[in-house]
Amino acid sequence: MRLGQDKYGLLFKGGDVHQGYTNDYAFLISLSEVKPIKMLDLDMGESNSGTCSDDEEEQEGMMQACWESTGKLSFLQNATDDYYVLKLSTTSNKQQAEGNKSIVKTQEEFFVHAATGYKASKAQGLKATKVVPDDLVFNVGETQKLSSSLATVPRSELK
C-alpha cells in the first residue's frame, strides 16, 4: 500500500474471539525506512456477538444486549507531509452504563507521521484534510488489472 509520496508499507488486519467477545486490530509496517518498522497499532473494533441476544427476555446472567464497535481507516493528504495522515473513524453502540439504552456514537482519531512512527494528534486542522481515494492507497503492487477471469477450455474439447 502507499503511505504517502514515494512511501510504501503493509497493513495487516486481524482479530480474535474469546469467550463470546471479539476484538479486531490492525498494524502498519513501513517499507520505506532503512529497515521495515512497525509504525502503528490500532484497535479496530469489538463486539459481544457470542454472548448476546436482542430478545430482552433472554438478557440475564452472561447473556447481554448486543453491541459492537467498528473502525474504518482513511488516509488523508496533508500538503506539507511526505506521509499520509491516518484517520480512524469508530462507530459504536456499546452501552456506557448498566441499564442505559445503547446510543450510536461516532468518534474520529487522527495520526500523523513522526520520527518513530505514527502518533495521535488533536490538531483541529486535520478534520479539513482531503481524503485520498482507496484505489490510490491500496494495491500499489499490482502490475496488471485483469478485467475478466482466465480463459477456460470446456472438458469436452480436451479429448
Number of C-alpha atoms within 10 A of each C-alpha: 20 24 27 21 11 9 15 19 21 16 16 11 13 11 13 10 14 9 8 13 15 17 18 18 16 16 16 20 20 21 17 15 11 7 7 12 15 16 18 18 14 14 18 21 19 21 21 22 16 15 16 20 17 12 11 11 7 13 15 11 7 9 17 18 19 19 19 18 21 18 21 12 16 17 24 24 20 19 10 7 12 14 22 25 25 23 22 19 16 18 17 19 17 20 16 10 8 6 7 9 12 15 12 13 11 13 10 14 15 22 21 20 19 11 7 10 16 20 15 14 15 12 10 9 8 19 14 9 14 13 16 16 12 12 10 13 16 16 12 12 9 7 7 6 7 7 6 6 6 7 6 6 8 7 7 6 6 6 4
